[in-house]
Amino acid sequence: MRGQDWNPATLMKASGAYWQSCAIHSGVELGIFTALHNESMTVDALARQLGCDLRGLATLLTALCALGLLQKEGDHYAADAAARQYLSEQSPEYFGHIILHHQHLVPAWSRLSEAVRNGRSTRESSHRTEDAAQREHFLLGMFNVASQQAHAAAAALDLRKHTRLLDLGGGPGAYAVHFCLQNPQLSAIVYDLPTTRPFAEKIIARYKLAQRIQFMAGDFLQETVTGRYDVVWISQVLHAMDNESSALLLEKAARVLTPGGLLLIQEFVLNDTRDGPAHPALFGCNMLVGTEAGKVYTEKELFDLLRRVGASDVRRLALDLPMGCGIVSGSFPM
């Protein structure tokens, strides 16, 4: 938040921002917005349906009304239009998975000072060991986020001369889907852990792209990446690893590229001076509490990693993406 006018009022607002976050988290977790998607209800009726304490639910409903996510008329509560669109599971634009993923991060973030003192993660589980519900919220939450910008990235990247793409660590496959929608000549492989397969195949089927996009199960940290591709896309993967692990992954990616191939990396990118932007900087704290060695990379560090594995024409694409996202590219000689 460079340029923020910090004073007691703004410090108080930032310090207590988690109150608002936790109210939204609970509203989604308890299914309040879903229950109120099609009808207004009294607090008594809603408490019976959701199995909540009357006083507790009334207190949360008041907060959600104050935030503008619910509306109150007489003794009935109704979901606001935005809440119905993004926070109700009945909506095709449901955004709740990423919100519930954020809720799962709260305990680790509450111990940030401990992580700073010890230099170790404070999460009780990793994405590889968390339970099925947490993994579902993580993966579909990543789809929530990627869907907000995948279309823009696909439209801005010129892949007309390319026919075979590897989405390495592609999760549920949002980017592979949008790249293929934008480029009818393109086919793709989404490579991720076996537990990701059902989520990716569901997303691919939703877009009717099963003939052009396949899922390949594997662990890119432990296994050899196979196949031949003229584009490798790696989005929001490197931040979970240190420099050496990231370099190893990029070496694996470079080996499967055909001559003249293109390696594309998307990350939250720090300034080379390491003093912003705000979201990548705060995401670095998320990597501190959530991983053993993860970090947020500067543009120069990403350029150096690409050059280290033999890429040329290394550059950052001129795209205005949200949350400090950047895409860097490198091409490989014919």
C-alpha positions, 0 to 999 in steps of 0.5 A: 500500500505504497502511498497510503496515508497511515494514521490512527484511523487507517491503521485501525482499519487495516489492523481490524480488516480480519473482522470483515474477512471472517464474517464473509468466511463464515457466511459462505461456510455456513451456507447463508447466501445459498439458503437465501438465494431464492427466498427471504427468511426470518432468522428463526427459519434460517437458524432451523435450516442451517442448524445454528444458534439463534443469537449467534446467527442473528449477530452474523446476519447483522454484520453481513447486512452492514457489509451490504451482502444481505438486505433486511426488510422487516424481520426477513433477510435476503441475499444481495444481488452480488451475494447471489451471484458470487457467494451462493452455490446455486450460481454458476459464478460461485466464488466461494471456493477461494474464500473457503481456501482463505479461511483455511489459511487464517490459523497459519497467518495468525502465527506469522510472528512465529514463522518470522522468528523461526523461518518455518511454515506454521500451516498444519498441512500442505496442499499435498496432505490436506483433507479432501474438502480443503483440497477441493476448495484450494483447487476450485479456488485456484479455478475461481482466481484463474478464471478472472484473468485467463481469458485476458491472458489467452487473448493477449498471447499470440499462440497462433503458430503453436499446436501443442501446449503443456500446462505444467502444474495446471491444477483444474486446467483453467488456463489450458481451457482458455488457451484452447478456446482462443486458439482452435489449432491448439491441443493441451496437456494439464499435468498435476498430481493424481488427486487433481484429475477429477477436478480438471476433467470436470472443468474440461468437460464443462467446456466440451474440450475433452477431445483437445485437452487431456490430464496427465498425472504426475509429481513434477518435483519427483518424476520426469516430465514427458512428451514434446510441446511447443509451449510450456505454461507454468502459472503460480507454481514457482512461488512454492519453491526455492530458486534451486527447485524452480530452476530444476522444474524449468530445466524439465520444462525446457527439455520437453520443448521443441526447437523454437518453443516458448516457455511462459511463466506467470507469477505475482512479481515483486519489484526488483527493489523488493518494496512492492507491489502490495499483493505480491509482497503480502503473498510472500508472507503467505508463502512464509507461513504456508511453505518450507521454502517458497518465495515471491520472485522479482522480475530479474530473478525470473529472467535469470531463471529463464536464462539459466535454462537456455532461454533467449529473448527473455522479456515481461509481457506488457499486460495489465493483470490484477494483483501484481501478476506478471507473465515472463517469456523465453524462447528456445533456439531452433 
